[in-house]
Amino acid sequence: MNENKCIIVGITGGIAVYKICYLVSSLKKQGYDVHVLMSKEAQEFVTPLTFQTLSNNKVITDMFTIDYTPDVHHISLAKKADLFVIAPATANVIAKVANGIADDMLTTTFLASNCEKLIVPAMNTQMLMNPVTQDNIQKCKNYGMHIFESNSGYLACGDVGKGRLPEPDEIEDKIKEVFEEDKFLEGKHILVTAGPTSEAIDPVRMITNHSTGKMGYALARAARNMGAHVTLVSGTKQIEDIRDVEMVHVTSAKDMAEAVLSRQNDMDCMILAAAVADYTPVSVADNKIHKSEGEMSIPLKRTQDILKTLGENKKDGQVLIGFSMETENMVERTKEKLVKKNCDYIVANNLKEKGAGFGTDTNIVTLISKDYEKEFGILSKYDTAVKILKTCLKEKKA
């Protein structure tokens, strides 16, 4: 899906340069054509050879290297690029690009580029908050450049404050948002559930499942990138919160039901990707249950079926999408659930298929409605999420 996308990564001087090694490597693995431009100062922290190895493309560092013709490279590469990222972006390079200064290969290529541009500032807090830097950042915004704000935390200079370069996966997440041009969900409110629920047995033990929440988090990111206001009700604590998404953390099936059902009337679409426990202990012991000789049994009771309850109370125009995970007779059982729970769509996958199910970065799903079945094949969970949203919500005009 990304093989035709060209990303230029412009790297300027700063200790955070090492993080961009991970970013370039990840983008390359996902199929992007990545080209790296380095300022003279950036080369003091990481060698060009490192980025050449990670990107599998020649790293451009100098206007006057005899190995290539400068005018060909900076113009042809500028024309080829779909996105130009500068990370880390120092106060110096931000000042240059805000005012059209082109005095090295990086800034020259940047000025010649007509693609989307993303600037990720990283510097000392006082430099960042200086009115001159803030004016330059605002000027970049006025020219249509995307600014990904710095994180706060401990800085290399010893100060604590804003100016840390975001982590590589955060920058990658922002890149996906910039690339998503279809904002057809703008103004819509979407609720997504993700991850496992945990049902306490005693203060030490619980009943849970193998869900990691990756699919639900991918759906939340994709919906946000398409312009939606997203609420993510999550049972996992293993994944970082998603930027610009309302996060609601829960533990038990009861917690999740309350969080979801109380928000139903405000939503245009609800996507239930969480693996919710079907049963919970009848009672929870106040103290740890100690082992003893012989067998042990724990009385269980049914939890509320959240998807079914939503289906019974669905408003006109609301879209309800469920998830079904099976190990046999997947399509037949999913079709039964579609009718029984009054869903518009159910996304089904089989745990026994390689590349699908819990904990993987890919998925293989079949989208089922009352009218058709669509198989998407093996895709990353993010690309699977994009397919689901565009197939379901564009058709429904949610």
N, C-alpha and C positions, 0 to 999 in steps of 0.2 A: 504493500500500500504506500510505502514511503520511497520506493526506489527512484522515482522521478523528481523528488524534492531535493533541492540543493541548498545547503546551509553554509554560510560563511561564519566562522567564529573568529572574531577579532579579539586578541588577547593583549592587554596592556599590563604595565608593571605593578605588581602587588603580591604579597605573600600568598594570597588566595588563589594564585595561578594553579597550584597543584590540584585544586578541586576540578578545574576544567579538564584535566586528564580523564577523569571519570565521566564527565559530560560527553566529551568527544567520543570516547570508547562506546558509551551507551547509544549515542545517536547513530554511530556507524553500524553497530549490531542490529539496529532496527531498520537498516536499509537506506538511511539518508546518505546522500553524497556530501561529505563534510570536507570543507577546505579551511585551513587555519592560516590566519595572518597574525604575525607577532610584531609588537613594537620592540625596539632595541632594549628597552628596560625589562620587558617580559622575559627576554632571553637570559637575564641574570638569575632568574628563579628556576626555569625549566628549559631544557634544551629543545631546539626545533626538531631534533631527531626523534624525541619522545612523541611529539604530536604527529610527525610524519608516519611513524610506525602505527599509531592509533587510528589515524584517519585514512591511511593508505593513499594519501595524496601529498605532493610536494608542499612543504610549508614555505610561505612567502614571507620574507623578512626585510628585504632591502629594495629600494627603488632602482639601484644601479648594479645588481648582480649580473655578471655576464652569462649566467646559465640560461637566461630566458630574456625575452624582449618585454620590457616593462609595460609599454603601451598596450601590447596584446593581452597581457595577463590581467592588468587591473580593469581594462574595459571589458574583455570577454568574460571574465569571472563576475564582474558586476552585472552584466546582462544575463548571465546564467542563474544567478542567485534567486531563490524564493524567499529567503530570510537572511538578514545580516544581524548577528548577535555580537555585541561587545560585552565581554565578561572576563575578568572584572573590568569595570569601566572606572578609571581614575578621574579625579577632578579635572586633571589636565586634558584628557581626551574628551570629556564631556564638554568642556569649554570650547575645544576645537570644533567638534561636530555641530555644536549649537550655533557656531558663528561661521561655518563654512570654510574653516582652515584645512588645507590638504597639504601637509608637509612631510608625509611619509607614505609608504605603500598602504598602510591600514586606513588612514584618513582619506587618502586619494580614492581608494576603491569604494569606501563608504560614501563619499560624495558623488561618485559615479553610479551608484546603485539606485535602482528605482523599485526595489522590492520592499517588503515589510521590514521594519528595523526595530530591534529590541535592545535596550541598554540596561545593564545590570550594574548599578553603582556599588563600589566597595572602597571604603577609605576610612580614615580617622573621623570620629564623630564631629569634631569641630570643623573640619574641612567640609564635611557633608552638609552641616547645618549653616555654614557660612552663607549669608544672603546672596553672594555672587554665584555660588554653586547652585543654590536653590533656584535662582533666576535662570541659570543655564538649563537646568533640568526642566523647568516650566517651558522654556523656549523650545526644547526638544519635543515636549508634548504638543505644543502649538503647531509644530511642523508635522504632526501625525506619527511621531515615533512612540513606541511602547516603552514605558519605564517600569521595570520590576523592582520595587522598593527593597532596600537593604534590610537585613534582619538586625535585631538587637542582641547584644551579648558581649562576651569578653573579646577584645580586639588584640591584635598582635602587638600593638604599642603599649599594652597594659591597661588602657582605658576600658571602661564598661559603658556601652551605649549603642546607638544605631550606627551601622556602617559595615556590618559583617556581610560577606557575600552569601546569598542563599545557597542551600545545598544543591548538588547536581540534579537530584530528582525533582526538586522544586523548580529549578530553571527549565528542566525538561517538560514539566507540567505546564509551565507558562508558554513554552514553545508550541505545545499542542493547542493551547487556547488561541494563540495568535494565528495558527494555521487554519483553525476552524472558521471558515468564512460564512457558513450557513447558520445564521442566528434565528432560525425559524421558531425557536421556543422563547424568544424574547417576550417578557411580560407574563409568562406562564409560571405556575407554581407546581413543583414536582417533589414528591416525597419518595425516598428510596430507603429500604432497609438492608442491612448488611451484617454479616458475621454470625456467630453462634449466640445462643442464649445459654445461661448457666443456672441450673436449678440446685440450690443448696440442699445437702443432706444433713450436714452439721457444720460447725464453724470451720472445718478443715476440708471436707470433701464436697464434691458437686457432680451433677450429671450434665454433660455437655457433648459437643460433637467436634468434628474435624474442620469445620468451616473456618477460613481465614479472613473472609470479608472482601477479598480482592475483587470479585465480580461486582459487588454492590458499590464499592468505592470507585471502580472504573465507570459504572453507570452515572454516579453522582458527578464525577469530573466531566464526563462527556456532555451531560445535560447542562452543567454550568457553562461549558465552552460554547454550547449552542444558544446561550442567552437566558436560560431558565433561572428562576429563584429556586434553589435546591435546599431541601431539608433532608439530612442523612441521619437516620436512627440506627445507631451502631451498637452491636453487642461485642465488638472486638476492641481491645486496647493495644493491639499489636501493630496498628498502622497509624501513622501521624494524621492529625486532623487535616482536612482539605481546606485550602485557602478559598475564601469567598463562598463558603457553604455553611449553612446553619447546622451545627453538629449537636446531636442529642445522644448522649451515652446512656445505655441501659445495661442491665445485668440479666434479669429473668424474662421469661415469656410474658409474665404478667406486666412487668415494666414496659416491655415492647408494645404490648397491646394497648396499654394506657397512652403511651406516647403517640402511637399511630392513630388510634381511633379518635383521640381528642383533636387531631389536626385534619381529619378527613374532609370536613366541610370547606376548608380553605384551599384544597388542592384541585388542580386540573387533571393530574395524573398521579397514580400511586404504583410504585414498582417494588414488589416484595421479593427481594433476593436473599433475605436472611434465612438461615437454617434454624428455625424456631423449634424448641423442644415440644414434642407432642404430649409428654407426660412430665409431671413434677411430683415430688414426694408429698404425701398427704400431710405430713408434719415435719418440721425441721427441729432436730435436737439442739438444745441449748448448749450442750457441751460435746466434745469429741466422743464419738462412739468407739469404744475400745474393742479390739478383736477378742474373740472367744472361740472355744472349740465348736466344730460343727458348722452348718450352713447359716446363712443370714438372708433374710428377705426384707425388701423395703416396699411398703405399700405405696402405689402411685395413683394419681388421678389425672384425668385429661386436662390439658391447658386449653384456653380459648383459641379457636381457629380464627386467626386474624384475617386471613384472606377471605374466608367464607363470610365473616361478619361484614367486611367491607363490601363484598359483592351483594349482600342482602340490603345494604343501605346506600348503594351507589346512586349518586345524583345523575340527572340527565347531563350528558356531555362529558362526564368524568370517564377517564380511561383507567382500567385496572389491569395490571400486568403481573402475573404470578410466575414463580419458578418451580420446576419439578425436577427432582433428581431421582433417577431410577437405576436399578441394576438389571431389570428384565421387563419386557413388554412396555417399553417406554412410551411409544406413541399411543397405544390403546389406553393405558392408565392416565396419561396426560389429558387425552380427550375427555375422559370421564370427569376429571377434576375441572376442566374448563366449564363444563355444563353445571356440575354440582356447586361450584363456587362462583358462578356468574361472572367469570373473567372475560375480558375482551381478547386477551392473549395469554398464553403460557409458554414460557421458554423452558424447553426440556433438554436435559443431557443425561448421558449414561456414564455412571461412575467407572465402568469397566473399560471405557474407551481411553486409549493412551492420548494424553494431551488435554483431557477434560477433567472437570471435577475439582475437588478440594486442593488448595495449596499450589496449583499450577499457575503459570503466567499466561497460559493459553486456554482456550475453551473450544468445544465442538458442540453446537447447539442446534436444535430444531425449533423454529418458531411456529406455534400452532394457534390458529384461530378457528372459528366455526366454518370459515370458507376455504382455508388452505393450510398447507404445511410448507415451510421453507427451511431448507438446510443451509447453514452458513459455512460449513467446513471449518477446518482448524485455523483460528485467528488468535491474535493477542486478545486478552480480556478487554482492553480498551477498544480495539477495533470491533470486537463483538458487541460492545456496548453501543458504539456508533451505529452499527447495523440495526440493532434492536430499536433504538430511538427513532431513527429515520424511517424504518419500515412501519413501525406502529403509529407514531405520532404524526408523521406527515400524511399518512393515509386518513387518519382520524381528524386531522387538522386541529390537534389539541391546542 
